[in-house]
């Protein structure tokens, strides 16, 4: 199994920046794509960015240009840098990992991001 622990969330003013971290443990050699999702209050969880082991990256259109996902395979950690934060970025950010030949999907517990005006 894979365990994921996110950190780095908090209360930030609009226009500020945050870097979220997600540390993986457990069956890390079997991890394939890792990603970040966010869930605003009353809304469905949505994928915002994903990164493969080789570094191929995808972003959802609404965050492209402000969000940067990166991965340190040596530290088993994936990061999400968010610049120019907007109030609509408020929500719980979850880390995910597809592992074991893409048969399973692990989730972290989530980290809260609140953007104030």
ABEGO torsion letter per residue (X at the ends): XBBBBBBGBEBBBBGBBBBBBBBBBEBAAABBBBBBBBBBBGBBBBBABBBBAAGBBBBBAAABGABBBBBBAAAGBBBBBBBGBBAAABEBBBBBBBBGGGABBBBBAEBBBBBBX
